[in-house]
Amino acid sequence: MDVGVIKVAEDKDFENLKILIDNHNGWNLDYDKSTIKVWTRNLEGTNFKMLKIKALFPEIDPEVIYDVLHDPEYRKVWDQHMIEAKDIGCLNPNNDVGYYSMSCPPPLRNRDFVLQRSWLDLGNEKYILNHSVHHRSHPPREGFVRATSYLTGYLVRCSTSKGTDFGYISQTDPQGTLPTWLVNKVTQIFGPKMLKNLQKATVGYLEWKRQNNPNWKPWHYPEQITSPRLQIQDCTLTQEELEICENRADPSSKKKKKLKKGAM
């Protein structure tokens, strides 16, 4: 799905995620330890690598992992990097837009995202996708660098033996002035760490949920959705608005444009 474009996810979008996760042609295996494997792949037109992780969680039910990935209240418990997360609006019961900000270790500036998320539950296969979009009510903020998710996706499946087969895809540009080689290196380290944190989070979820609004699961029960209906015009920015957002998101981009203009 195109960055910046609001669009209800179609079957082909979820099928594409499945192909990316299951087909290893053109991927480099960078990490293979215990039940976790990590691949990276170079893509045309960008120096930022796509990351892929596959893992087996033999003692965890797929439904639990899927609920942990969705539950915004529980994310506050296990996501140590999250600063803020909020719903902006929904397109339909399976597509919404939200804001997410995260802390980064000094001297890096904190990052934030505006993301369209789409999901599909087929029983034995459960999908979640997101990509970056714009929204007038959430322009780039001072003190944050607006990062870009070209594609982030999860595929949760019942294992052929026991437990869960977990797949994860991400191609994200943190923006800013970080060198590409450092971003790619950190991404390869962050991937397995994120997965281990998620695995740990699933262990305590059922007990936590029993004590915290146990029947509230709008990702399963659309009638529980309270987000306002999304107005598409609020997500479609003019070229001038886009340039303002780019400069606010990453002041260095403005400097680069000036340098480029001066060199002409």
N, C-alpha and C positions, 0 to 999 in steps of 0.2 A: 504494500500500500504506500502511496506517495506521501512524503513528509509535508505537513501543512494542510493536507486535503482531508476534510471531514467526509467520511463515506461509510455506510453500513457494510460491515464485512460480509463477504459472500463465501460460498462453499469452496471456491477455488483459492481463497486466501488461507483458509485453514488447511486445505490440501497441500498448498505450497509449503506451509510450515512443517507438515508431516514429511514431505519429500526432503526438505533441508535437514531434518533431524535424522532420517533413516538412510539417506544416501551419502556415503563418505568420499565419493569421487571428488578430487580436487581439494580435499581437506588434509591438513597436517596434524597428526596425532602428537600433541605436546605434553600430555599428562596421562598416565595410566597407572592408577594405584588403587588397590582394593576394588571397590565397586564403582569407582568414579573415573570417567575418561573425559578428557578435554581436547577439542580440536580447534584449529584456527584456519582461516581461509582468506586469501587476498582477493579483493574485488576490484574490477575496473572502475576508474574514475575517483578512487579514494585511497588514501594510505592507511585508513583505519581498518583493521581486520575484523571479520565476523567471527564471533566466538560461539562454539557449540559444546554443550555438556550433556552427557548421558550418564545416568546412575541407576543403580538398583537399590531400592529400599525394601529389604525382605520382610521387615516387621511392621510396615506402615501401610494402612489401607489407602487406596487412591482417593477416596472420598475425603479423607482427612486432609491430605495435602492440598487438594483442590479448594477446600474450605479455608485453610490457612492462607493460601495465596489471595483469596477474595476478601477475607474478613478485615475491614479497616480498623475495627476496634482492637483486634488481637495484634495487628501489625505494630501498634504503639507499644506492645509488650515485648516483641522479639526483634524489631528492626532498630538496631542501635544507631543507625545513621540518619533515620528519619527525623526531620525537624517539624514538618507540617504536611498534612495530606487532607484534601477536601474535595467533595463532589462539586462540579460546576453545573452539570446538567446531563440529561440522557436523550439519546436519539430514539431508542426503543428498549425493550426489556433486556437486550443483549449487547447494547452499545452505549457507552457513556464517555464523558470527558471529565477529567479531574486534574488537580494541581498537586504536585509533590515536590518537596524540597528536602535536601539532604546535607549533612555536614561533611566536610572534607578536612583531613588533617592539615594543620599549618605547615607551610605558608600558603597553601592553596585556598582559594576562595570557595565558599559553599556553592553548590549547584542546585538548580531547580528545573522542573519540566512542566509543560502542559501536555497531557497525553490523552489520546482517544484509545479506549480499551474496548475490546470485543471478545466475547467468549461463546463457547459452544459445548454443551454437555451431551455426548452421545452414549452415555452409560459406560462402556468399556474404554472409551476415549474421551478425554476432556481437554479442551483447548482454551488458552488465553493469549490474546495478541495485544500489543500496543504500539503506537507510533506517535511522534510529536505533531501537534497541531497548534494553532493560535486561538486566542480568545481575548476579546477586548477588555473583559473584566479582570484579566490576569496578565498584564504586560510585564516585561522584564523588571525585576526589582533591584533597587540599590543594595549592594552587598552580596548579590548572587550573580553567577554566570548562568545564563539560560542554555542548558545543554540540549542535545538533539538525539532522540531515539529514532533511528531509521526503521528498525524492526526489533522488537523484543517479543519473545513468545515462549510459552510453556505447553508441553504436551504430557499429560498424566494418563498412564494406561495400566491396566491390570497386568501383572507379570504372568508369564506362562507357567512359572513355578509357584511363587508365593510373594505377596506384597505388591510393590509398585515399580514400574519402569518409568523413569522420569527423564524428560528431554527439555533442554533449554537452548534457545538461540538468542543472541544479542549482537546488534551492530549499533554502537552508540558513540557519538562524538561529544566529549565533555566540553568542547569549545575552549576559549581562552588561549593562552600562549604556551600550553604544554607541548613539548616535542612529541611527535607521533610515536617514536620508538618507546618512549616512556609510557604513553597511554596504552599501547599494545601490551607492554610488559605487565603493567599494573592490572590490566584486564584479565590476563592469564592467571594472575595470582588471586585476584578478587573472585573469580568464578568459583573455584572449589571452596573458598571460604564462605561465600554466599550460600552455597549448597549445603555445607555442613551446618550453618546457622539455621537454615530452613528445616533440615532434618531434625535438629534439636528442638526447634519450635513445635514440630508436630507432636512430639512426645507429650507435651503438657497441654495441648489444645483441648482435648475432649473434657478434661476436668475443668479447665478454665471456662469453657463454653457452658458447662452445666451451671456455673455460678454467675454467668454474664449473659443475660438475655438469650437463653438457649434456643428459642424458637425463631429468632430473627436471622434470616438468611435470604436477603432479597435476590441474591444471585441464583437461588433455587426457586424462590416464590416472588414473581414479579409484582404481585399485589402489595408487597411490602415496600416497594420503591417509593421514596419520597422526594427524589431529585426533581427539579423543575425540567420541563421540556426544553430541550436545547433549541435556540434560535440560530439557524445556519448563518444568517447574516452577521452574527456576532463573531463568527469564526472565519469570515472572509475579509481579509484586510486589503486595503489599497496598496499600491507599490510604495507610496510615500510612508504609509503606516508600517509596512514591512521593513523599510530602511531604518526608520526610527527604532523599531524593535531590535533590529540587528545591532545597531550602535549601542543601545542600552544593554543588550544581552552580553555583548563583548566589546568594550570600548577600544580594544586593540584593532578590531576590524575597521573602525573609523580611521585610525592612524594608518593602517595599511592602504586604505583607499587614497588618503592624502599623498602618501609616498608614491603610489602608483601613478597618480595624476601628475605629480611633480616630475616624474621620470619620463613622461611622454614628450 
